[in-house]
Structure formats: C-alpha cells, structure tokens
Amino acid sequence: MMYPFFFRPTYMNMLEGWDQYSPERELAMLADHTDAFRISYINKDFAVCFSYPSVLIVPKSIDDEVLKKSAKFRQGGRFPYLSYYHKKNGKMIFRSSQPLIGPNVRRCKEDEGLLGTIVGSDERAYVLDTRSSQSIQQAKVMGGGTESTSNYRNWKRLQKALERGRILQESLIKLVEACNDQSHNMDRWLSKLENSKWLSHVQSILNAACMVAQCVEREEASVLVHGSEGTDTTLQVTSLAQVILDPDCRTLMGFQSLIEREWLQAGHPFQARCTRSAYSHAKLKQEAPTFLLFLDCCWQLMRQFPCSLEFNEQFLITLFEQAYASSFGTFLANNEKERFNNNVKEKTHSLWSWINSQSEHKRYINPFYSRNLFTIWPSIQPQSLQLWQGLFFRWNSLTQHKNEVWNAINNIINCEFWHSHKDKERHDLHLSLNTTEEQLSK
C-alpha cells in the first residue's frame, strides 16, 4: 500500500487524472435531459455515509434532512443514490444498502418518500435484491431486511441471488488450480473447471444486469438495486447494466468514468477485497474477486460484441493487475473517506493519467471499434460463455502468440489510417493547386 506514495515518475503530473469523474460535470450533462436533480454537500465531512463521496447528486425535490433520516434507515448510511439516467426514456437506476426494518418491520417515512419521488402515481418500479431468500430472513433477524411492497407503493420486488465473499474467493482459487493443472487429462480439467463454478458466477451476474437493463429499456421502469451493504454485488449489477445500455460507457474514457463513479466513489472496499489474490495461502475473511468478476463479464460482452467496445482486452487485464498491485493511488484504500484522510489524491499519481498518456493510450484501443448506439443484449446461455484465456492463461505460449497477432493487426490498421490520411492531404493539395491555377489563368 505504501509504494504509490513514493512513486515519482518525472514524465507525469501528480494533479492529472483525479478529475476523471465529477458530480458537478455529471449534473451539467444531466441538465440537458432533466432538471430533477441537484448537488448536495450533505456528506462533505463523510458524516452521513462514510462510503459515499463528499459531493452527491440527489433529487431536487428532496431536502437534506430527508436524506439524513433515510441514511439512518439504511445500513452504513447508504441511502438510495442515482447510479444511471437513461436518456432514451428518462428511467433511472438507483443503488443503496438494505433497509433496517428488522423483525418488527420498522418504517421510515422519509425513505419511503425518497423512493416515492422516483416514480409517478401511475408508474411502476422495481427493487432488485441480490440476496437469497435465506439471507434476507437472516438479515431481518439481525435488524436488516428488504422493502415492504405495502409501504413502498408502485415498487415491485425482484430477486436474483448472487454469491459474495468467501464463496467467490474459493471459486477463484479452484479456477487458478485448474488452470495450473499440468496433467493434460481432459476429464480432470473439465471436472476442475466445473467444480470451480466460476462461469456460473459470471452467468448469474450477467443475468442480473440484463434483468435491470430490461426493466429500464423495455419495460420503461426505474430500478433500485441492493444487497446487504451495497458495496459488492450491487455495484457489479449497476455498472454492468450501464455497459449494456449506454454506448458512452463502452468508450475508453467513459469506462474509466464508470469505474470512478460506480466502484471507487461508490465505496467498493478495494483494499479489503484485493489483498492477496488466489495464490495466497492466507484465508482473509473479507477478500473476494468481486471486481475481477465484473471485468470478466465485460470481457464476455467484448467477445460477443467485438466492435461495440472501444477498449480492448489488455485494458481489462491492466485494471485487474492495478487493483491488486499498483504504483498508482487510484485503487488504494476502501472508500473516499479513507483516501481523503490519507491525502491519496495529493500524494500519489492517478492511474488514469498514465493510461491516457500519449504513449500508453493506443495500447488499449480496439482497432475494430465502431460506435454502437443500441443496447447490446448478451447471450447468457452456458454455451455462449467462455473462460477468459487472455487472463487466466496469459503466461501460456498460445496466448502470447494471440497478443502478437493483435499487435500486428493494430500496426496494419494504423498504417492504413496513416496512408489514407496522407492520401486525403495529397487530394486536398491537388484541389488547392488547381484552384490557384484557375485563378492565375484568369
């Protein structure tokens, strides 16, 4: 954790890259489509919610006192917060933590009112809970729970159980063991792959994200997503749904903003989740490959829609590497409060500044990219999902040959672009000379 504070490359400016995403700039873009939101500084000292950023975009019709009371009714203070606004129909995705209703079914009028402002009297909306029924019942005993449809009118409950925590970490460990198996026995390899259940987790997350995207795009309904804390499976679903729905999130810069908004500023505990990786023998309670699974889902989208994402596989692999071990401060700590207290933005370099530098930027561009304005609906059938060989077999010689092919393709495309650009310059020069000759002849 300490190395980024001593990393001082002479070719980088420490101030660059930290403004990759800002709520003020996001609100300005939202203003072209709706005036229903405002900026709030209620969390400027992180007193309302330690895992939310200090500057928030909130509904204009809700005052800060209502937000405070809603925050007290949600685990960790994570009240329903805008994650995405769908410009096509004005529907929204919100995220939060679980409501603290407990076994006595407590109510919070302010929390109900906050969600009530999202939907009109004749509209419907959905709450997607990413926990199993058993987990929800256990949470109620401990003081948590889920929204009651009788108290939250026009909100219908959906449920898609996603695994988290130690189960995911054990799945990654088993997958890595299978990838390192040198026995060359097909049955043994397939058995180990199946027992890891890694692709089943990928399928479940894609399924949940498609469910949210379908509610927004096809049913024209807003969605609130949460699990327990709202910092793991919730973020997987909300961020992946945006990649499916929004072509801006499929660009290199847009995806960086998505990571900032939906993972870093949204309070995913990177330090706790990405501590040792699958090669460690230490069994840390909080470690889990939550972010890696999200990147794997994005790779599945990339494979099924090879021309719709501006960034390439190497970009996703770089994000995975930097989340676990980095010279930059971007993925340090567990939330914005910890990064603020440790002066991360003042004392370390931003990963985005390095990625967007002239020397690095071209390494992460998909040469076949063509902006696709439509929603991309992935197939989640088992036969449509594949193991991410570029990551899990990246030290394999076959993968290295694949990288060499991609580099050759990039060079060819860049060369053709250069020649076409030069041809255009020559054409424009000939037109200019002809025009000059005509004027002189007159």
C-alpha positions, 0 to 999 in steps of 0.5 A: 500500500505504501509504494504509490506514495513514493512513486515519482515518475518525472514524465507525469503530473501528480494533479492529472487524472483525479478529475476523471469523474465529477458530480458537478460535470455529471449534473451539467450533462444531466441538465440537458435531459432533466432538471430533477436533480441537484448537488448536495454537500450533505456528506462533505465531512463523510458524516452521513455515509462514510462510503459515499463521496463528499459531493452527491447528486440527489433529487431536487425535490428532496431536502437534506434532512430527508436524506439524513433520516433515510441514511439512518434507515439504511445500513452504513448510511447508504441511502438510495443514490442515482447510479444511471439516467437513461436518456432514451426514456428518462428511467433511472437506476438507483443503488443503496444498502438494505433497509433496517426494518428488522423483525418488527418491520420498522418504517421510515417515512422519509425513505419511503418518500425518497423512493416515492419521488422516483416514480409517478402515481401511475408508474411502476418500479422495481427493487432488485435484491441480490440476496437469497431468500435465506439471507434476507430472513437472516438479515431481518433477524439481525435488524436488516431486511428488504422493502415492504411492497405495502409501504413502498407503493408502485415498487415491485420486488425482484430477486436474483441471488448472487454469491459474495465473499468467501464463496467467490474467493474459493471459486477463484482459487479452484479456477487458478488450480485448474488452470495450473493443472499440468496433467493434460487429462481432459476429464480432470480439467473439465471436472476442475473447471466445473467444480470451480463454478466460476462461469456460473458466477459470471452467468448469474451476474450477467443475468442480473444486469440484463434483468435491470437493463430490461426493466429500464429499456423495455419495460420503461421502469426505474430500478433500485438495486441492493444487497446487504451493504451495497458495496459488492454485488450491487455495484457489479449489477449497476455498472454492468447494466450501464455497459449494456445500455449506454454506448458512452460507457463502452468508450475508453474514457467513459469506462474509466468514468464508470469505474470512478463513479460506480466502484471507487466513489461508490465505496467498493472496499478495494483494499479489503477485497484485493489483498492477496489474490488466489495464490495466497495461502492466507484465508482473509475473511473479507477478500473476494474477486468481486471486481475481477468478476465484473471485468470478466463479464465485460470481457464476455460482452467484448467477445460477443460484441467485438466492435461495440467496445472501444477498449480492448482486452489488455485494458481489462487485464491492466485494471485487474493487475492495478487493483491488486498491485499498483504504483498508482493511488487510484485503487488504494484504500476502501472508500473516499473517506479513507483516501481523503484522510490519507491525502491519496489524491495529493500524494500519489499519481492517478492511474488514469493519467498514465493510461491516457498518456500519449504513449500508453493510450493506443495500447488499449484501443480496439482497432475494430471499434465502431460506435454502437448506439443500441443496447447490446443484449448478451447471450447468457446461455452456458454455451455462449460463455467462455473462460477468459484465456487472455487472463487466466492463461496469459503466461501460456505460449498460445496466448502470447502468440494471440497478443502478437497477432493483435499487435500486428493487426493494430500496426496494419490498421494504423498504417492504413489510417496513416496512408489514407490520411496522407492520401486525403492531404495529397487530394486536398493539395491537388484541389488547392493547386488547381484552384490557384491555377484557375485563378492565375489563368484568369 
